[in-house]
């Protein structure tokens, strides 16, 4: 199986912490074993305001501006139009990355 590496140097941020982010989002996942375990892996992706994660098979969406300690899972209630859009952006980007498509740290859809 082909594996794409998706990395961006931290040097510009370390050299100038006030510089704007080079990414629209940050992504992390956790899986054990071989790459066969990737499909069931837990993940998290966040942008400047929202965080979408899957932990033990359950998804959660948090508004980090309103809820920085992640107490209120927005998916447990009715999402606003903006929250639905942010959920779709993050979810689609996660699916793109997990399908093995490389990225420059910018959204590949919805630009």
C-alpha positions in Angstrom: 0.0 0.0 0.0 1.2 3.5 -0.8 1.7 5.8 2.2 1.7 9.6 1.7 3.6 11.7 4.2 1.9 14.9 5.2 4.2 17.2 7.1 5.1 20.8 7.3 8.2 22.1 9.1 7.7 23.7 12.5 10.8 26.0 11.9 8.8 29.1 10.7 6.6 28.9 13.8 9.5 28.4 16.1 11.4 31.2 14.5 8.4 33.6 14.7 5.7 32.5 17.1 3.5 35.4 16.0 3.4 34.3 12.4 0.1 33.0 11.0 -0.4 29.3 10.8 0.5 27.6 7.6 -2.4 25.2 8.0 -6.1 25.5 8.1 -6.3 22.5 10.4 -4.3 20.1 12.6 -4.9 16.4 12.5 -3.9 13.4 14.6 -4.9 9.8 14.7 -4.1 6.7 16.8 -4.1 3.2 15.7 -2.2 0.1 16.7 -0.9 -2.7 14.6 -0.5 -2.6 10.8 -2.1 -0.2 8.4 -5.1 -2.6 8.4 -6.1 -0.9 11.6 -6.3 2.6 10.1 -10.0 2.3 9.2 -11.0 1.9 12.8 -8.5 4.3 14.3 -9.5 7.2 16.6 -8.8 10.6 15.2 -9.0 14.3 15.9 -8.9 17.3 13.6 -9.3 20.9 14.6 -9.3 24.3 12.9 -9.1 27.7 14.5 -12.5 27.2 16.2 -13.9 23.7 16.0 -12.6 20.2 16.9 -14.0 17.0 15.5 -12.8 13.7 17.0 -13.7 10.1 17.2 -12.9 8.2 20.3 -13.9 4.5 20.8 -16.1 4.8 17.7 -18.0 7.9 18.9 -17.8 11.2 17.2 -17.8 14.6 19.0 -17.7 18.1 17.7 -16.7 21.0 20.0 -16.7 24.8 19.6 -13.4 25.6 21.2 -14.2 29.4 21.3 -17.3 28.8 23.4 -16.2 25.5 25.1 -12.4 25.3 25.4 -12.5 22.4 27.9 -14.7 20.3 25.5 -17.7 19.7 27.9 -20.5 20.1 25.3 -20.6 17.7 22.4 -22.4 19.7 19.7 -23.4 16.5 17.9 -25.7 15.8 20.9 -28.0 18.7 19.8 -29.1 20.6 16.8 -26.3 22.2 14.8 -26.4 25.7 13.5 -25.8 26.2 9.7 -22.2 27.3 10.5 -21.6 24.3 12.8 -23.0 21.9 10.1 -20.6 23.5 7.5 -17.6 23.2 9.9 -18.5 19.6 10.7 -18.7 18.8 6.9 -15.4 20.6 6.2 -13.5 18.7 9.0 -15.2 15.4 8.3 -14.5 15.6 4.5 -10.9 16.5 5.1 -10.4 13.6 7.5 -11.9 11.2 4.9 -9.6 12.7 2.3 -6.5 12.2 4.5 -7.5 8.7 5.6 -8.0 7.7 1.9 -4.3 8.4 1.5 -4.5 11.7 -0.3 -1.7 14.0 0.6 -2.3 17.6 1.5 -0.6 20.9 2.0 -2.4 21.5 5.3 -5.2 23.5 3.5 -8.7 22.3 2.9 -8.9 20.2 -0.3 -12.6 20.8 -0.5 -14.9 23.8 0.2 -12.2 26.4 -0.6 
